[in-house]
Amino acid sequence: MAHKRITIERDKKVALVAHDNKKRDLVEWAKFNRDLLAHHTVYATGTTGALLERELGFPIHKLESGPLGGDQQIGAKIVEGKIDFLIFFWDPLEPLSHDPDVKALLRMAVVWNIPIACNRATADFMVSSPLMDEEYDRLLPEYDAYRNRAAL
């Protein structure tokens, strides 16, 4: 499959998402990384966005709560190229009514080849990378053949 290059700018568009049992972890992580996050554009779902805005002291683009469609809103922004980076502290031990939305969001991150962290350790590695504050040419599969395939 052919690829095209999409440049992720120096200032990233970052989505921060957390399930209820992981919100405190995400807020603590974000506070530790506040100065780094402050020069990026940050999106978050529902309650997580309100918590982050209060704790970090800078504006967060708040979307709906995950169960009300926020996960799908983030996924749509990934498809539109409006999210470059996803940090999603999800709780693998807690079954959730919106698990299909979570799976769809994670799938969109992989399909559109954006960096994704699902736990604190991975998030730490990602934001400490020199690429976090540089432009980066993301390779995106060329999906034209898929889009143009004959209808079954």
N, C-alpha and C positions, 0 to 999 in steps of 0.2 A: 504494500500500500504506500502510495506517495504521501509526503508530508508537506505542510506549509509552516512557515515560522510566524509566530505571533509574539511581538515584543511586549513583555510585561515591564512597565515603567519602573523607575527607581522607587517612586511612591506607590505602594501596592494598594489594592482594594481587597481588604481582608474581611472575611466573614467569621464571626465568633458565635458558636452555638454550644449549648450545654443542656443535657437532661437535668431534671430536678435534683437528683442525687449527686450531680457533678458541677452544679452552678458555683458552689463555694470554691471548688478547686480551680475552676476557670477564672473566677474573680481574683483569687490569690495570684494565679499565674499572670493575669493581665496587669495587676498592680505591680508585680515584680518587673514586668516588661513595659510599663507605662510610657517611658520616654521613647522607646522604640516605636510603640504603637501610635503615639501622638502625631507623628508626621505621615501616617498612612490614613486612608479612608477606611473606617471600621463600620461594618454592618453587623447586626445581631438580631436574633429572633426575640419577640415578646419580652418576657420578664428578664431574660438575660441582658437584653439591651438596656433596660431601665437600671438594673443593678450596676452594669458596667459604667454607664454614664454618671451615675451618682458617685461611684468609687474612683473613677479615673479623672473626672472633672473636665472632660472634653466631649463634644457632641458625638453621639453614636447614631447611625441611621438605623432606626428601629423598624422592624417588620412585624408581622403577626406572630403570635405564639406558634410553636411547632405544630401542635395538634390542630390549630386553626388555619394552617396553610403556610406558616412561616418557613418550614423546611422546603416546601415546594417553591416559595418565592425565592429563596436562596438558590435553589436548583435552576430556576428560570434565569436568574441573573448570571449564573455560571454559563449557561448556554448563550446568553446575549453578550458575553465577554465583559460583564460588569463586575465580576468577582474574579480575582487572580489567585486567591489563596484561601483555604478553608481550614479552620481549627474547630473541631467538633468533639468536645468531651462527652462521649456517649456512654451510657451505662449498659454494658453487655449482660448484666445479671438481672435487670429489671425489664420484664416484658411490658411493652407499651402499646396502647391502642393504635398509635400511628407508626408502628414498625415499618409498614410498606413505604411510607413517606421517607423515613430515615434511609431505607435501602435505596430508594430512588435518588435521594440526595447524594449518597456515597457513590452511586453508579454514575451520576452526572459528573462528579469530580474526576472519576477515572476516564470516562468517555472523552471529556474535554481536556484531559491531561493537565489538571491544575494540582499544585502541591496540597496535600491534605494530611492533617495530624488528628489522630483520634485519642491521643493521650498526652499527658504532660511531657513525658520524655521525648516523644517525637516532636512536639511543639518546640521544646527547648532546642533540639538539634536544628530544626528548620529556621527559627528566628536568629540563631547564632551563626548561621551560614553567611559568608560574605555576599552571597547572592541576594540576601534579604534587602540590602540597601543599594543594589545595582540593577541596571536593566538586565533582563534575561530573555533570551529567545527560546520560547516554549515551542516544541514541535507538536503540531496538531495534525492528526491523520486527516488526509484529504477524503472527506466523506461524499464527494460528488458521485462516485460509482454507486454507493449505497442509496443516495437520494434518488438517483436516476434509474434504478433497477426497475424492471418491468413488474407491474402489479400482478400478483398471483391470482 
